[in-house]
Amino acid sequence: MIDFSLDPDLERLKARTEDFIRDQVIPYEGDPREQAHGPTDELRHELMAKARDAGLLSPHVGTEYGGMGLDKRAMAVVFEAAGYSLLGPQALNCAAPDEGNMHLLEVVGTEAQKDQWLRPLAAGEIRSCFSMTEPEGAGSDPNMLETTARLDGNRWVIDGHKWFITGFDGARLNIVMARTAERIEHGQGATMFLVDNDDPAIERIRVQDTLESSFAGGHCEIRFHDLVVTPDRVLGEIGEGYKYAQVRLGPARLTHCMRWLGAARRAHDIATAYANKRKAFGKPIGEHEGVGFMLADNAMDIYTSRLAIWHTAWLLDAGDEARQESSMSKVICAEAAFRVVDRCLQILGGMGITSDTLVERLWREVRPFRIYDGPSEVHRWVIARRLLSRARKQARPE
Ligand SMILES: Cc1cc2nc3c(=O)[nH]c(=O)nc-3n(C[C@H](O)[C@H](O)[C@H](O)COP(=O)(O)OP(=O)(O)OC[C@H]3O[C@@H](n4cnc5c(N)ncnc54)[C@H](O)[C@@H]3O)c2cc1C
């Protein structure tokens, strides 16, 4: 039996987070330090200082490493509240990719690695990035990984080419996925390395100009030229990188859903207020069925997304890997959030495409979520494969 009620402590935390976002974060929207490749570190630090004072920093990290130690269901509540402003996750230090990287370090890292990287990340002192995607190699298909790490004595030497590395500019830690076997087979053969991001063997080719602009440090194309890494920088076991990628990606997909649900709700509130106020043909436009139905569809998309997030969070808290459910939630929420924001833009008429409201920006920010952390098509394909395989196993001979 799934319990959807919030206990009084969580109700209070929800209200406290909502108040914090409204009173202390939203006033910063439009600050010139929000730039084309994300908010500057100066702005982030200013916002994080406020969250620290409010006792809201790093909700997802264990208390022993300096966070609030929330479980996934509590995170769902707090992250949605944070997502109501694009600056909210930055303020609470629970934005991608740091949030997923902190989770990965907490689950897989050694105590020494946690001391070196997790503690300063949780304190908001440093940033990190995660290097997986390649222009010619790994993308939707991780088995195409071309970046290699070869042993030279007891050191690893990494060579490869990556892009879309979110947060690369300004990150202190780079978590690099490289092939340590001839080929990837049965999910084995890739290894994760914890790399100092200022190593001169890492070339920053360019910052990529993208549709959205909310991730600190933007997205970069980079190259590793004989990057030497000592054995203590291996994260987990050699060859098990893809197992750990699931540790990172499963929950990280869901936390993206939580944050973007908050953003969708923001757009919906703006559109609802406009539909109540703006008149056409003698009455508020919301009272015309065409607009009213769009608002109703928004409410249903928001409701379905929250249910999907809550059920998956509940499974994860119970120790279930919830692979199928996180895939389904990712597709449900990414597509629903975009539909909601797109309808809101339509409801606002001409003003919708201007920067007079946040909706135009949210439309640009939400769209890429249908691509990263697995495109919708790939998730559907994986879900279908699991369904077919389960049906084959259950099928009895005629
Ligand atoms: C904003 C943003 C941030 C990102 N941040 C990072 C990051 O920090 N680190 C990192 O490593 N990567 C990052 N990525 C990369 C992201 O993970 C990849 O874009 C994603 O995995 C898809 O890979 P690809 O772009 O190479 O698409 P491709 O593999 O070229 O696929 C293109 C399209 O083909 C279709 N397709 C592929 N396979 C199938 C299939 N089996 N069935 C049906 N259709 C299919 C899909 O429609 C897909 O969109 C980011 C991407 C974006 C957009």
The ligand as an SDF file (V2000), in Angstrom:
LIG
                    3D

 53 58  0  0  0  0  0  0  0  0999 V2000
   21.2220   19.5850  -22.3210 C   0  0  0  0  0  0  0  0  0  0  0  0
   22.0460   18.3310  -22.4130 C   0  0  0  0  0  0  0  0  0  0  0  0
   22.9440   18.0300  -21.3910 C   0  0  0  0  0  0  0  0  0  0  0  0
   23.7470   16.8880  -21.4780 C   0  0  0  0  0  0  0  0  0  0  0  0
   24.6860   16.6370  -20.4900 N   0  0  0  0  0  0  0  0  0  0  0  0
   25.5280   15.5920  -20.6140 C   0  0  0  0  0  0  0  0  0  0  0  0
   26.5760   15.3800  -19.6590 C   0  0  0  0  0  0  0  0  0  0  0  0
   26.7500   16.1340  -18.7000 O   0  0  0  0  0  0  0  0  0  0  0  0
   27.4160   14.3320  -19.8420 N   0  0  0  0  0  0  0  0  0  0  0  0
   27.2730   13.4790  -20.8780 C   0  0  0  0  0  0  0  0  0  0  0  0
   28.0530   12.5420  -20.9690 O   0  0  0  0  0  0  0  0  0  0  0  0
   26.2780   13.6480  -21.8070 N   0  0  0  0  0  0  0  0  0  0  0  0
   25.4230   14.6880  -21.6990 C   0  0  0  0  0  0  0  0  0  0  0  0
   24.4320   14.8950  -22.6350 N   0  0  0  0  0  0  0  0  0  0  0  0
   24.3210   14.0010  -23.7750 C   0  0  0  0  0  0  0  0  0  0  0  0
   23.0920   13.1160  -23.7380 C   0  0  0  0  0  0  0  0  0  0  0  0
   23.2110   12.1560  -22.7480 O   0  0  0  0  0  0  0  0  0  0  0  0
   22.9200   12.5400  -25.1510 C   0  0  0  0  0  0  0  0  0  0  0  0
   22.5370   13.6270  -25.9910 O   0  0  0  0  0  0  0  0  0  0  0  0
   21.8910   11.4360  -25.2280 C   0  0  0  0  0  0  0  0  0  0  0  0
   22.3350   10.2880  -24.5510 O   0  0  0  0  0  0  0  0  0  0  0  0
   21.6010   11.0380  -26.6930 C   0  0  0  0  0  0  0  0  0  0  0  0
   22.7790   10.7520  -27.3610 O   0  0  0  0  0  0  0  0  0  0  0  0
   23.1290   11.4930  -28.7390 P   0  0  0  0  0  0  0  0  0  0  0  0
   22.9460   12.9550  -28.5410 O   0  0  0  0  0  0  0  0  0  0  0  0
   24.4570   11.0180  -29.1800 O   0  0  0  0  0  0  0  0  0  0  0  0
   22.0020   11.0220  -29.7340 O   0  0  0  0  0  0  0  0  0  0  0  0
   22.1210    9.8620  -30.8330 P   0  0  0  0  0  0  0  0  0  0  0  0
   22.6660    8.6190  -30.2050 O   0  0  0  0  0  0  0  0  0  0  0  0
   22.8070   10.4180  -32.0180 O   0  0  0  0  0  0  0  0  0  0  0  0
   20.5880    9.5930  -31.1630 O   0  0  0  0  0  0  0  0  0  0  0  0
   19.8350   10.5320  -31.9510 C   0  0  0  0  0  0  0  0  0  0  0  0
   18.3790   10.1500  -31.9230 C   0  0  0  0  0  0  0  0  0  0  0  0
   18.2140    8.8360  -32.4670 O   0  0  0  0  0  0  0  0  0  0  0  0
   17.0670    8.2250  -31.9120 C   0  0  0  0  0  0  0  0  0  0  0  0
   17.4020    6.8670  -31.4390 N   0  0  0  0  0  0  0  0  0  0  0  0
   18.5900    6.3980  -30.9940 C   0  0  0  0  0  0  0  0  0  0  0  0
   18.4970    5.1110  -30.6280 N   0  0  0  0  0  0  0  0  0  0  0  0
   17.2200    4.7290  -30.8640 C   0  0  0  0  0  0  0  0  0  0  0  0
   16.4850    3.5130  -30.6810 C   0  0  0  0  0  0  0  0  0  0  0  0
   17.0430    2.4120  -30.1790 N   0  0  0  0  0  0  0  0  0  0  0  0
   15.1710    3.5090  -31.0360 N   0  0  0  0  0  0  0  0  0  0  0  0
   14.5700    4.6290  -31.5290 C   0  0  0  0  0  0  0  0  0  0  0  0
   15.2170    5.8030  -31.7090 N   0  0  0  0  0  0  0  0  0  0  0  0
   16.5110    5.8480  -31.3720 C   0  0  0  0  0  0  0  0  0  0  0  0
   16.5720    9.1340  -30.7750 C   0  0  0  0  0  0  0  0  0  0  0  0
   15.4620    9.8940  -31.2400 O   0  0  0  0  0  0  0  0  0  0  0  0
   17.7580   10.0490  -30.5270 C   0  0  0  0  0  0  0  0  0  0  0  0
   17.3390   11.3380  -30.0090 O   0  0  0  0  0  0  0  0  0  0  0  0
   23.6090   16.0210  -22.5750 C   0  0  0  0  0  0  0  0  0  0  0  0
   22.6970   16.3260  -23.5940 C   0  0  0  0  0  0  0  0  0  0  0  0
   21.9170   17.4700  -23.5190 C   0  0  0  0  0  0  0  0  0  0  0  0
   20.9660   17.7670  -24.6390 C   0  0  0  0  0  0  0  0  0  0  0  0
  1  2  1  0
  2  3  1  0
  2 52  2  0
  3  4  2  0
  4  5  1  0
  4 50  1  0
  5  6  2  0
  6  7  1  0
  6 13  1  0
  7  8  2  0
  7  9  1  0
  9 10  1  0
 10 11  2  0
 10 12  1  0
 12 13  2  0
 13 14  1  0
 14 15  1  0
 14 50  1  0
 15 16  1  0
 16 17  1  0
 16 18  1  0
 18 19  1  0
 18 20  1  0
 20 21  1  0
 20 22  1  0
 22 23  1  0
 23 24  1  0
 24 25  2  0
 24 26  1  0
 24 27  1  0
 27 28  1  0
 28 29  2  0
 28 30  1  0
 28 31  1  0
 31 32  1  0
 32 33  1  0
 33 34  1  0
 33 48  1  0
 34 35  1  0
 35 36  1  0
 35 46  1  0
 36 37  1  0
 36 45  1  0
 37 38  2  0
 38 39  1  0
 39 40  1  0
 39 45  2  0
 40 41  1  0
 40 42  2  0
 42 43  1  0
 43 44  2  0
 44 45  1  0
 46 47  1  0
 46 48  1  0
 48 49  1  0
 50 51  2  0
 51 52  1  0
 52 53  1  0
M  END
$$$$
